[in-house]
Every structure is written in C-alpha cells, then in structure tokens.
Amino acid sequence: MNSKFPFYPFLAAITLGLAPFLPEPHIVGKIRWLMGGGVGMGPMDYFDVLLHGAPWLWLFFSLFKWIQGVKKDVP
C-alpha cells in the first residue's frame, strides 16, 4: 500500500481552499455567513462555497485513505 502523505490535496486546500488570505480566508467568511442563516446569499455565493470547499473535501478524503493505508502497513 502506498503510504505517502497526500501532498497535492494538502497544497490545494492550503492555497485554493483558503484564498484570498486577508483579511480572513474566504471560506471562513462564507461558512460564518451560512451558519448565520445564509440571509442574502445568492447562487454565486453557494458556487463560491463549493469551489473553496472542494479542496478541503479532497484533503479529508485523501487523509482518510492515507490513514487507512498506514494502519494496514503497521504490523
């Protein structure tokens, strides 16, 4: 089993998932907006959540698969 750390999903999540970085990561602002009820959010805002959230989903999936592979490699 390949037990290499999922570098590309990590890199995508850190760069694309958090961009723009200042004054706060974009996905953080969108999640706050959604947690507050999402009042005033349009289709473009939901699409934006999807685009900024996809690298994080990819990272979580890859980490899960990586951890499963590491557990299989340990005697």
C-alpha positions in Angstrom: 0.0 0.0 0.0 1.2 3.5 -0.8 1.7 5.3 2.5 2.9 8.7 1.0 1.4 11.8 2.6 -1.3 13.3 0.2 0.8 16.4 -0.7 -1.3 17.7 -3.6 -4.6 17.7 -1.8 -2.8 19.4 1.1 -1.3 22.0 -1.2 -4.7 22.6 -2.9 -6.5 23.0 0.4 -3.9 25.5 1.8 -3.7 27.6 -1.4 -7.1 27.4 -3.2 -9.2 26.5 -0.2 -8.0 29.5 1.9 -7.6 32.1 -0.9 -7.8 35.1 -0.5 -5.9 35.1 2.7 -6.5 38.6 4.0 -8.4 39.9 5.9 -9.7 36.3 6.5 -9.8 33.2 4.4 -12.8 33.4 2.0 -14.2 30.0 3.0 -14.3 31.1 6.7 -16.4 34.1 5.8 -18.8 32.0 3.7 -19.1 29.4 6.5 -19.9 32.1 9.0 -22.5 33.5 6.6 -24.1 30.1 6.2 -24.0 29.4 10.0 -25.8 32.7 10.4 -28.7 31.6 8.2 -27.3 32.5 4.8 -29.6 35.5 4.5 -28.8 37.3 1.3 -26.7 34.6 -0.3 -27.2 34.1 -4.0 -26.3 31.3 -6.4 -22.8 32.7 -6.9 -22.1 32.6 -3.2 -23.1 28.9 -3.0 -21.0 28.2 -6.0 -18.1 30.0 -4.3 -18.6 27.8 -1.2 -18.4 24.8 -3.5 -15.2 26.0 -5.2 -13.4 26.9 -2.0 -14.7 23.8 -0.1 -13.8 21.2 -2.8 -10.1 21.2 -2.0 -10.9 20.6 1.7 -13.2 17.7 0.8 -10.4 16.3 -1.4 -7.9 16.7 1.5 -10.2 15.0 4.1 -10.9 12.1 1.7 -7.2 11.7 0.9 -6.2 11.8 4.6 -8.8 9.2 5.4 -7.5 6.9 2.6 -3.9 7.6 3.7 -4.6 6.8 7.4 -6.4 3.6 6.3 -3.3 2.6 4.3 -0.9 3.5 7.1 -2.9 1.3 9.5 -2.7 -1.6 7.1 1.1 -1.2 6.8 1.6 -1.4 10.6 2.2 -4.9 11.8 
